């Protein structure tokens, strides 16, 4: 019996050791494949000529605007945490997140939750706030994308219907979260009502499942309570709009850099920015290489750009962003005294089993059975 258990444990250790390598290999292959599809049919000489003729002064302006966008997103993260961390720590945490998000499975989001845990925020509470932040971004992306698609000379009903469906689902989630957190008495009564079933609580498995269920709900509801704070919602929404304004300006600065002033700048930037933001959400790629370029080319060609200009637009936007993520993320890790390797290790090992969530107080019933 002991031999079998030891063999099983050894197998799990070997699997966990090789699993990240397998994910990385698949991510690289997927990125290369999608990038090849984006480059297929484009003459490299013409591509190089467009890059050579670019106005690099506007590229520098684009980088500075991107820096402003990243800073604003750090301020938004601080507001979501209700000021529990300092401004600079929030900015550095976001920069580390952006750098680690270039790894497969967007490891930066998990790392951000662990960084917030060091400042006294429950891990699941921080993860819930991260999810709310991303859903807010997604809602704005869908709104802008729907508007941009409606401005095209040809209708794309499939894309419009899909955007409407996703936007409606996100909006319904926010409404549901607002409704369920608006009734704290009802949510708190869930625990006593379940615990009145004494027979279930005496069953060891059901007892453990009930404790596990209630321990998870507590920090999640704590994170969702942010929706009920009107001041926090207004501030977060304001930072979100300002951050996306700077992101839009980042893309707009690349238009004169590539001598594309005669194009509809607003429409081009709206389509490329929203579609590229959806492209980076693909988890099984390295640094979103491939999906990012493909989505920017799609948005640019829909707005009237030729494929060469759209691809150079994508390469400049993505390349400068990746360089900025690497520099700012490394600075943030150095300033905070954080080892990136340790953060990733804690996020992928059994430390994730200890979510730092408040234990449910135990009390004894008259018959001696212990209930949560």
N, C-alpha and C positions, 0 to 999 in steps of 0.2 A: 504493500500500500504506500509506504513512504517512498519507495523507488519510483512508482508511477507519478506521485505528486511532484517529486523532484524533477522528473523528466518533463512533466507538463510545464513546470515553472521555467525550466531551462529553455523550452521551446518558445514560451511567451517572450522571454528576454531576447532570444535571437530574432524573433519576429519584429519586436519593437525597435531593435537596433538596425534592421535592414529596411523597415517600412519607410522611413523618411528618404532613404536613397532611392527607393523605387518610385516614390511620389515625385522626387526631383527629376529623375530620368524621364518619367512620363510627361512632366511639365515642360521639360526642354524640348522633347519631341513634338509636343502639341504646339508650342510657341513657334518652333521652326517651320512646322507644316502650315500653320495659319499665315505666317509671314511670307512663306513662299507663294501661297495663293494670292496674297496682296501684291507681291512683286511680279507675278506672272504676267507676261505680255507688255511690260514696261521696259523701254530701252534705258540701260544704265548710263549711257553717254548723255542722253537728254536729262536724266535725273541729276547727274553730276553738274551739268551746266546750270541747272536751276539753283542748285546749292551754291555754286561759284558766284552767281550773280546776286545772291541775297545781300540785303543791307544789314550788316551785323550790328549796327547801332540800334535798330529796332528790335533785334533779337535780345540785346542787353536790356532794353526797356521791358520787354516781355518777361525776362527773368526777374527783374525787380518787382513787377506787378504780381508775379507768381509768389514771390517772397511775402508780399503784403497779404495775399490770399491765405497762405499757410499760417501767418501770424494771427490773422483774424480767426481762423479755425481753432487755434490754440486758446484764444480768448473765449470762444464759444464753449469749448470743453470745460473751462474754468467756471463759466456761468452754469453749465449743466450740473456741475458738482457743487453748486451753490456757494462758491468761494471757499471751499475747504482746502484748496491748494493755492499757492502763490501764482502770480501771472506768469513769471518766467518758467516755473516748473511745469505749468500747463502747456506752454508753448514748446518746451523741450520734449515733453511727453508726446505731443502730437507729432513732432519732427521724428522722434524715434519710431512712432507708429507708422508714419509714412514710409520710412526706410525699410522697416521689417515687413510691410505689406507687399514689398516686391518679391518676397519669398512665396513659395507655393502655399495655398490655403490661407493666404492673408494673415500670417502669424502676428502682424502688428496689432490687430484688434485684440487678440488675446493678451499680448504683452501690455497693451494700454490698461487693461483691466487689472493686471498684476501690479502695475506701477501705481494705480489708484489705491490698490489694497495697502500699499506701504504708507499711504496718507490717511489710513483709518476708514476707508470706504470698503464696504463688503464687496467681495468679488462678483457675486451675482447681481448686486445693485449696480456696480460699474458696468457690467456686461449689458444690463437692461438699458442703461443710459446710452451706451454705444449703439445699441439697436434702435433706440428712439432717434438718435442723431442721424443714423443712416437712413431711416425711414423718412425723416423730414427732408433730407437731401433728395431721396428718391421721388417724393411727392413734387418737389419743385422741378426736378428734371423732367418728370412726366408732363407737367403743365407747360413748360417751355417747349418741349418736344412736340406736344400736340399743337401748340400755336404755330411752330415752324412748319410742321407738315401741312397745316391748313393753308399756308402761304405759298406752297409750291404750285406751279402751273398744272401739274398732273396729280391726280388724287392717288394716294396710297392707302386704300381702305384697310388692308390687313394690318399695317403698322399703326394706323390711327386707332383701330379697334383694340389692338393689343395694348397700346398705351392707355387707352381709356379704361380697359379692364384692370390693368395693374394700378393705375391711379385710384380707381374706385375701391380696390381691395385695401390699399394703404389708408385711404381716408376712413373706410369702415373700421379698420384696426384702431385708428386714433379715437374714433367715436366710442368704440367698445371699451378701450382703455380708460377714456375719460369717464364713462358711465360706471365702470366697475370700481374705479378708485374714488368716485364721488360718493359711494355708499360704504364707508369704512365699517359701519356696524354690521352690515350683511356679510362682508368678507371676513370679519373677525368671528362671526357666529358660525362660520363653516367648521371651525375646529371643534367647539363644544358639541355641535349637532352630530358630528361624526363620532365623537368620543362617548356619546350617550349609549352607543352600541357596545355594551361592556363585553359581550361574548366575543366580538371581533377583536377587541383590544387585548383579550386574554390569549389569542392565538399568536404565537411568537412571530410568524411571518407577517401577518396583518399589522401587528403592533409596530414592527420595524418599518413597514411600508408607510404607515400613517405618520410616523415621526419624520421619515424622509420627505414625504409630501409636504408637510407643514413647514419643515425647515427650509425647503426650496421656495415656497410661496412667500415667506416673510421678506427676504431681500428683494424679490422680484416686485412685490407690491410697493416696497419702499422706493424702488427706482421709478415705477409708474406714477408715484405720487407727484412727480415733477410736472405732470400734465395739469394738475389742479392748482399749481402755483402760477397765477396770472402774470405776476412780475417776471418770473423766470421764463415763462413761455414767450412773453414779449421780447425780453432781452435776447433769448436764444434765437428767436425768429429774426430779430434785427441783425445779429451777427451772421446768421445763415445767408440772408439777402446780401449783406455787405461782402461776405466771403465769395459768393458766386458772382457778384459784380466784378470783383478783382480777377476772378478766373475768366470771366467773359472778356475783360480788358486784356488779360494775358494772351488770349487767342487773337483778339482784335489787333494787337501790336504786331503779330506775325503777318498780317495782310500786307501792310506797306513794306515789310521786310522782304517779301517775295514779289513786290510790285503788282499787287492784286487790288489796287484801289478802285478799279472800275467795277469790281464785283459788288454784290449786295453783302456788305460786311456783316450786318446784323443777322441776316438769314444764314450765311455761311458759318458764323461763329455759334449761332444757336444750335444748328444741326450737328456740327462737329463736336462741340463741347458736350452736349447731352448724350450723343451716341458714344463718344469716347468714354464718358463716365459710366455708361452701362457696360462698355467693353472691359474696363478695368475690374469690374465685379466678378469676372471669370476667375475662379479660385485655382484652377489647375494649369496655370501658366507661370512662367518666370518673368517677373516685372511687367506682366501684362503685354509682353512683346508678342506681336501677332494680332491679338484681338483689338488692341488699341489702334494700331495702324489700319487694320481692316475697317473699323468703324469710322475712323476719321475720313478715310478714302470714300466710304459710302456716303457720309454726310456731305463731304465736299462735292462729290459728283452729282448728288441730288440737287445741290444748290447752284450747280453750273460750272464748277471748276473742272479742268482736265485732270486726268489721273496722275500725271507727273507732278503737277503743282500740289494736288491734294496729298500725295505721298510725301513730298518734301515738307509740306505743312505738318503732317503727322510726325515725321522723323524729328523735326526741329522741336515741336511741342513736347514730344515724349522724351527726347534726349536731354533737353535742358531741365525738364522736370526730374528725371532720374538723377542727374548730376546734383541738382539742388537737394533732393531727398537724401542722397548719400552724405553730402557735406554737412547739412543741418542736423541729420540724425547722428552723425559721428560727434559733432560738437555737443549735442544734447546729452549723449551718453557720457562724454568726458566731463561735462559740467556737473551732471547729477551723480557722477561716480558709479555708474551702472555698467556692469559687464553684459554685453548683448548675449554672449553665450550662456551666461547664467539665467538670464530672463527667458531665453528660448528653452533652456533645459527645464526650468520650473514649469513652463507652460506645456511641456510635452511628457512630463513624468507623472508619477503618482501624486505629486503635490497638488494636482488639480482635484484630487478626491477630497482634500480639505479646503472647502470653499470659504472658510472663515465666516460662516454664517452663524448667527446667534443660536445657541442650543435652546430647545424648547424646555421650559421648566417641567420637571417631573414631580408628581405628587402621588401619594398612595391612596387607593380606595379603601373602603371599610373592610373589604374582604381580603385586602393585602395585595391585590393586583396593582401594578404600576401603570399609569397612563401618562401620556405626554402632557 
